[in-house]
């Protein structure tokens, strides 16, 4: 269960409208379920959805710049994997 908008805003020192908008975005994205009169709960599969969003964002927005920088620097991806 997520804390109420007012409670979360008070703890974080945020504007309640900002928290309400974030909660609405979570709901629109299918990350939380609303149980009227009870509260907001993390939806089943939320972790998988978040991971999918992150993967898509990385592949579309982050990776092209990283790949270009690696090519400019002459870095072989296998080198990076061997560092761990």
Residue, then its C-alpha position, 0 to 999 in steps of 0.5 A: x500500500x502506498x501512503x496517502x498523497x498528503x502523508x507522502x507529501x508531508x514526509x518528502x516536503x513536496x507539494x501535494x499536487x505534485x504527488x497527486x500527479x505522480x500517483x495519477x501517472x503511476x495509475x495511468x501506467x498500470x503500476x498501481x491499483x486503486x481500491x476505492x475507500x482503501x488506497x493505492x496498492x502496487x499492481x501485479x507485474x509492476x516490477x516487470x512493467x518498470x523494467x520494460x520501461x527502463x529497457x525501452x528508454x535505455x535502448x531508444x534514448x541512452x544506448x545510441x549516445x553510449x555506443x557513439x561515445x564508445x566508438x569514438x573512444x575505441x572501446x570494445x564492448x568485450x573489454x567492458x564486460x571483462x572488467x567485472 
